[in-house]
Amino acid sequence: MQTSFLTPPFGFALFYLRGVAPDSASTMQIYKGAIPFILIQLLVVLIVLLLPDLVLFLPDRWGLLF
């Protein structure tokens, strides 16, 4: 869900950032600046898909799961 806020065609977070960024920052610079964050989010999703036990490790260890 968060990734969709950073990617075109919607990219709501990028449009908000465009509204508060100085005039010297172009829209393309904002889009290029968001790429590392998008890649990190996709990497985390991939890790969760490959290692689902990693997500439940702490809740299971602390007895938070039923």
N, CA, C and O atoms as CSV, one atom per row, in Angstrom:
chain,resi,resn,atom,element,x,y,z
A,1,MET,N,N,0.827,-1.182,0.000
A,1,MET,CA,C,0.000,0.000,0.000
A,1,MET,C,C,0.879,1.257,0.000
A,1,MET,O,O,0.641,2.192,-0.764
A,2,GLN,N,N,1.884,1.262,0.857
A,2,GLN,CA,C,2.763,2.433,0.923
A,2,GLN,C,C,3.505,2.631,-0.393
A,2,GLN,O,O,3.723,3.766,-0.817
A,3,THR,N,N,3.888,1.554,-1.032
A,3,THR,CA,C,4.596,1.672,-2.298
A,3,THR,C,C,3.734,2.372,-3.342
A,3,THR,O,O,4.255,3.116,-4.173
A,4,SER,N,N,2.448,2.147,-3.313
A,4,SER,CA,C,1.565,2.794,-4.290
A,4,SER,C,C,1.512,4.308,-4.091
A,4,SER,O,O,1.237,5.042,-5.040
A,5,PHE,N,N,1.768,4.780,-2.889
A,5,PHE,CA,C,1.780,6.221,-2.652
A,5,PHE,C,C,3.047,6.878,-3.194
A,5,PHE,O,O,3.114,8.102,-3.315
A,6,LEU,N,N,4.057,6.058,-3.523
A,6,LEU,CA,C,5.316,6.615,-4.014
A,6,LEU,C,C,5.543,6.384,-5.496
A,6,LEU,O,O,6.524,6.880,-6.049
A,7,THR,N,N,4.664,5.648,-6.150
A,7,THR,CA,C,4.901,5.322,-7.553
A,7,THR,C,C,3.839,5.960,-8.444
A,7,THR,O,O,2.670,6.049,-8.068
A,8,PRO,N,N,4.257,6.397,-9.618
A,8,PRO,CA,C,3.286,6.887,-10.594
A,8,PRO,C,C,2.404,5.746,-11.060
A,8,PRO,O,O,2.855,4.606,-10.948
A,9,PRO,N,N,1.246,5.922,-11.548
A,9,PRO,CA,C,0.656,7.188,-11.960
A,9,PRO,C,C,0.010,7.969,-10.825
A,9,PRO,O,O,-0.285,9.152,-10.995
A,10,PHE,N,N,-0.218,7.353,-9.684
A,10,PHE,CA,C,-0.875,8.087,-8.601
A,10,PHE,C,C,0.155,8.865,-7.796
A,10,PHE,O,O,0.157,10.095,-7.846
A,11,GLY,N,N,1.023,8.197,-7.062
A,11,GLY,CA,C,2.115,8.843,-6.342
A,11,GLY,C,C,1.687,10.026,-5.500
A,11,GLY,O,O,2.291,11.095,-5.577
A,12,PHE,N,N,0.644,9.845,-4.692
A,12,PHE,CA,C,0.107,10.961,-3.915
A,12,PHE,C,C,1.172,11.617,-3.045
A,12,PHE,O,O,1.221,12.843,-2.951
A,13,ALA,N,N,2.029,10.816,-2.407
A,13,ALA,CA,C,3.074,11.376,-1.547
A,13,ALA,C,C,4.024,12.254,-2.363
A,13,ALA,O,O,4.504,13.278,-1.875
A,14,LEU,N,N,4.289,11.855,-3.590
A,14,LEU,CA,C,5.179,12.653,-4.437
A,14,LEU,C,C,4.531,13.977,-4.841
A,14,LEU,O,O,5.206,15.002,-4.932
A,15,PHE,N,N,3.238,13.949,-5.080
A,15,PHE,CA,C,2.544,15.197,-5.416
A,15,PHE,C,C,2.513,16.137,-4.215
A,15,PHE,O,O,2.659,17.349,-4.368
A,16,TYR,N,N,2.320,15.571,-3.007
A,16,TYR,CA,C,2.354,16.401,-1.801
A,16,TYR,C,C,3.741,17.012,-1.628
A,16,TYR,O,O,3.875,18.194,-1.312
A,17,LEU,N,N,4.766,16.196,-1.839
A,17,LEU,CA,C,6.130,16.688,-1.725
A,17,LEU,C,C,6.406,17.778,-2.758
A,17,LEU,O,O,7.090,18.758,-2.465
A,18,ARG,N,N,5.876,17.605,-3.956
A,18,ARG,CA,C,6.046,18.618,-4.994
A,18,ARG,C,C,5.453,19.947,-4.540
A,18,ARG,O,O,5.974,21.008,-4.884
A,19,GLY,N,N,4.394,19.899,-3.789
A,19,GLY,CA,C,3.742,21.120,-3.324
A,19,GLY,C,C,4.544,21.877,-2.280
A,19,GLY,O,O,4.417,23.098,-2.182
A,20,VAL,N,N,5.363,21.191,-1.501
A,20,VAL,CA,C,6.117,21.870,-0.446
A,20,VAL,C,C,7.600,22.016,-0.782
A,20,VAL,O,O,8.332,22.697,-0.064
A,21,ALA,N,N,8.044,21.391,-1.854
A,21,ALA,CA,C,9.454,21.475,-2.252
A,21,ALA,C,C,9.744,22.849,-2.845
A,21,ALA,O,O,8.857,23.495,-3.403
A,22,PRO,N,N,10.990,23.286,-2.719
A,22,PRO,CA,C,11.331,24.576,-3.338
A,22,PRO,C,C,11.231,24.487,-4.859
A,22,PRO,O,O,11.282,23.400,-5.434
A,23,ASP,N,N,11.090,25.621,-5.485
A,23,ASP,CA,C,10.947,25.669,-6.940
A,23,ASP,C,C,12.171,25.114,-7.667
A,23,ASP,O,O,12.075,24.702,-8.823
A,24,SER,N,N,13.313,25.103,-6.997
A,24,SER,CA,C,14.531,24.605,-7.642
A,24,SER,C,C,14.529,23.084,-7.803
A,24,SER,O,O,15.302,22.553,-8.601
A,25,ALA,N,N,13.676,22.376,-7.062
A,25,ALA,CA,C,13.589,20.918,-7.177
A,25,ALA,C,C,12.562,20.568,-8.246
A,25,ALA,O,O,11.402,20.968,-8.160
A,26,SER,N,N,12.999,19.817,-9.254
A,26,SER,CA,C,12.073,19.432,-10.317
A,26,SER,C,C,11.306,18.168,-9.921
A,26,SER,O,O,11.699,17.438,-9.012
A,27,THR,N,N,10.226,17.941,-10.615
A,27,THR,CA,C,9.424,16.745,-10.362
A,27,THR,C,C,10.234,15.488,-10.643
A,27,THR,O,O,10.096,14.494,-9.930
A,28,MET,N,N,11.070,15.514,-11.662
A,28,MET,CA,C,11.901,14.356,-11.986
A,28,MET,C,C,12.898,14.076,-10.861
A,28,MET,O,O,13.164,12.914,-10.555
A,29,GLN,N,N,13.445,15.109,-10.248
A,29,GLN,CA,C,14.361,14.906,-9.120
A,29,GLN,C,C,13.630,14.255,-7.946
A,29,GLN,O,O,14.195,13.406,-7.257
A,30,ILE,N,N,12.404,14.643,-7.721
A,30,ILE,CA,C,11.612,14.059,-6.640
A,30,ILE,C,C,11.349,12.593,-6.931
A,30,ILE,O,O,11.484,11.752,-6.042
A,31,TYR,N,N,10.973,12.272,-8.169
A,31,TYR,CA,C,10.731,10.876,-8.540
A,31,TYR,C,C,11.998,10.042,-8.402
A,31,TYR,O,O,11.953,8.925,-7.885
A,32,LYS,N,N,13.126,10.574,-8.860
A,32,LYS,CA,C,14.391,9.839,-8.747
A,32,LYS,C,C,14.803,9.658,-7.294
A,32,LYS,O,O,15.395,8.638,-6.940
A,33,GLY,N,N,14.500,10.628,-6.458
A,33,GLY,CA,C,14.818,10.533,-5.040
A,33,GLY,C,C,13.989,9.491,-4.311
A,33,GLY,O,O,14.411,8.973,-3.277
A,34,ALA,N,N,12.817,9.180,-4.840
A,34,ALA,CA,C,11.942,8.189,-4.205
A,34,ALA,C,C,12.322,6.759,-4.572
A,34,ALA,O,O,11.899,5.822,-3.896
A,35,ILE,N,N,13.108,6.574,-5.626
A,35,ILE,CA,C,13.442,5.225,-6.109
A,35,ILE,C,C,14.097,4.358,-5.031
A,35,ILE,O,O,13.688,3.207,-4.880
A,36,PRO,N,N,15.090,4.840,-4.271
A,36,PRO,CA,C,15.674,3.970,-3.241
A,36,PRO,C,C,14.653,3.496,-2.204
A,36,PRO,O,O,14.720,2.354,-1.748
A,37,PHE,N,N,13.719,4.355,-1.831
A,37,PHE,CA,C,12.719,3.977,-0.846
A,37,PHE,C,C,11.757,2.928,-1.406
A,37,PHE,O,O,11.341,2.017,-0.689
A,38,ILE,N,N,11.411,3.056,-2.671
A,38,ILE,CA,C,10.551,2.070,-3.321
A,38,ILE,C,C,11.263,0.721,-3.373
A,38,ILE,O,O,10.657,-0.314,-3.095
A,39,LEU,N,N,12.542,0.731,-3.727
A,39,LEU,CA,C,13.306,-0.515,-3.799
A,39,LEU,C,C,13.434,-1.171,-2.427
A,39,LEU,O,O,13.344,-2.394,-2.319
A,40,ILE,N,N,13.641,-0.384,-1.389
A,40,ILE,CA,C,13.721,-0.934,-0.031
A,40,ILE,C,C,12.396,-1.575,0.359
A,40,ILE,O,O,12.385,-2.664,0.934
A,41,GLN,N,N,11.283,-0.920,0.055
A,41,GLN,CA,C,9.975,-1.484,0.376
A,41,GLN,C,C,9.738,-2.793,-0.366
A,41,GLN,O,O,9.228,-3.752,0.214
A,42,LEU,N,N,10.101,-2.840,-1.637
A,42,LEU,CA,C,9.917,-4.069,-2.408
A,42,LEU,C,C,10.835,-5.180,-1.900
A,42,LEU,O,O,10.448,-6.348,-1.902
A,43,LEU,N,N,12.038,-4.832,-1.469
A,43,LEU,CA,C,12.950,-5.818,-0.900
A,43,LEU,C,C,12.378,-6.412,0.389
A,43,LEU,O,O,12.462,-7.620,0.609
A,44,VAL,N,N,11.805,-5.576,1.228
A,44,VAL,CA,C,11.202,-6.060,2.470
A,44,VAL,C,C,10.017,-6.974,2.167
A,44,VAL,O,O,9.852,-7.999,2.829
A,45,VAL,N,N,9.204,-6.633,1.199
A,45,VAL,CA,C,8.086,-7.498,0.815
A,45,VAL,C,C,8.604,-8.846,0.323
A,45,VAL,O,O,8.041,-9.888,0.658
A,46,LEU,N,N,9.661,-8.830,-0.462
A,46,LEU,CA,C,10.261,-10.069,-0.946
A,46,LEU,C,C,10.793,-10.918,0.212
A,46,LEU,O,O,10.601,-12.133,0.232
A,47,ILE,N,N,11.450,-10.287,1.158
A,47,ILE,CA,C,11.961,-11.017,2.328
A,47,ILE,C,C,10.815,-11.643,3.117
A,47,ILE,O,O,10.915,-12.789,3.556
A,48,VAL,N,N,9.737,-10.900,3.294
A,48,VAL,CA,C,8.578,-11.428,4.027
A,48,VAL,C,C,7.948,-12.598,3.276
A,48,VAL,O,O,7.509,-13.570,3.891
A,49,LEU,N,N,7.905,-12.507,1.955
A,49,LEU,CA,C,7.348,-13.614,1.180
A,49,LEU,C,C,8.232,-14.855,1.261
A,49,LEU,O,O,7.726,-15.976,1.309
A,50,LEU,N,N,9.538,-14.662,1.276
A,50,LEU,CA,C,10.457,-15.798,1.316
A,50,LEU,C,C,10.641,-16.362,2.727
A,50,LEU,O,O,10.879,-17.559,2.890
A,51,LEU,N,N,10.533,-15.514,3.738
A,51,LEU,CA,C,10.751,-15.926,5.128
A,51,LEU,C,C,9.584,-15.483,6.017
A,51,LEU,O,O,9.762,-14.604,6.860
A,52,PRO,N,N,8.405,-16.067,5.849
A,52,PRO,CA,C,7.247,-15.610,6.635
A,52,PRO,C,C,7.409,-15.832,8.140
A,52,PRO,O,O,6.804,-15.109,8.931
A,53,ASP,N,N,8.208,-16.808,8.547
A,53,ASP,CA,C,8.422,-17.029,9.977
A,53,ASP,C,C,9.144,-15.854,10.628
A,53,ASP,O,O,9.026,-15.646,11.835
A,54,LEU,N,N,9.874,-15.105,9.855
A,54,LEU,CA,C,10.581,-13.935,10.368
A,54,LEU,C,C,9.592,-12.899,10.915
A,54,LEU,O,O,9.884,-12.223,11.901
A,55,VAL,N,N,8.458,-12.780,10.296
A,55,VAL,CA,C,7.452,-11.798,10.706
A,55,VAL,C,C,6.825,-12.194,12.039
A,55,VAL,O,O,6.522,-11.333,12.865
A,56,LEU,N,N,6.632,-13.475,12.246
A,56,LEU,CA,C,5.937,-13.959,13.439
A,56,LEU,C,C,6.883,-14.365,14.559
A,56,LEU,O,O,6.431,-14.881,15.581
A,57,PHE,N,N,8.172,-14.147,14.395
A,57,PHE,CA,C,9.136,-14.594,15.393
A,57,PHE,C,C,8.893,-13.959,16.758
A,57,PHE,O,O,8.708,-14.678,17.741
A,58,LEU,N,N,8.888,-12.633,16.841
A,58,LEU,CA,C,8.720,-11.977,18.134
A,58,LEU,C,C,7.345,-12.188,18.742
A,58,LEU,O,O,7.265,-12.490,19.933
A,59,PRO,N,N,6.257,-12.045,17.992
A,59,PRO,CA,C,4.951,-12.304,18.615
A,59,PRO,C,C,4.837,-13.743,19.141
A,59,PRO,O,O,4.232,-13.980,20.186
A,60,ASP,N,N,5.412,-14.684,18.421
A,60,ASP,CA,C,5.386,-16.070,18.860
A,60,ASP,C,C,6.242,-16.257,20.106
A,60,ASP,O,O,5.860,-16.981,21.026
A,61,ARG,N,N,7.373,-15.618,20.131
A,61,ARG,CA,C,8.295,-15.743,21.275
A,61,ARG,C,C,7.718,-15.125,22.534
A,61,ARG,O,O,7.939,-15.644,23.627
A,62,TRP,N,N,6.983,-14.029,22.409
A,62,TRP,CA,C,6.405,-13.369,23.565
A,62,TRP,C,C,5.017,-13.884,23.904
A,62,TRP,O,O,4.390,-13.381,24.837
A,63,GLY,N,N,4.521,-14.872,23.173
A,63,GLY,CA,C,3.219,-15.455,23.463
A,63,GLY,C,C,2.064,-14.568,23.054
A,63,GLY,O,O,0.991,-14.625,23.656
A,64,LEU,N,N,2.270,-13.753,22.042
A,64,LEU,CA,C,1.208,-12.851,21.593
A,64,LEU,C,C,0.295,-13.476,20.554
A,64,LEU,O,O,-0.720,-12.887,20.185
A,65,LEU,N,N,0.648,-14.673,20.075
A,65,LEU,CA,C,-0.204,-15.356,19.114
A,65,LEU,C,C,-1.092,-16.352,19.834
A,65,LEU,O,O,-0.704,-16.917,20.856
A,66,PHE,N,N,-2.256,-16.559,19.312
A,66,PHE,CA,C,-3.190,-17.490,19.949
A,66,PHE,C,C,-2.902,-18.903,19.579
A,66,PHE,O,O,-3.596,-19.814,20.030
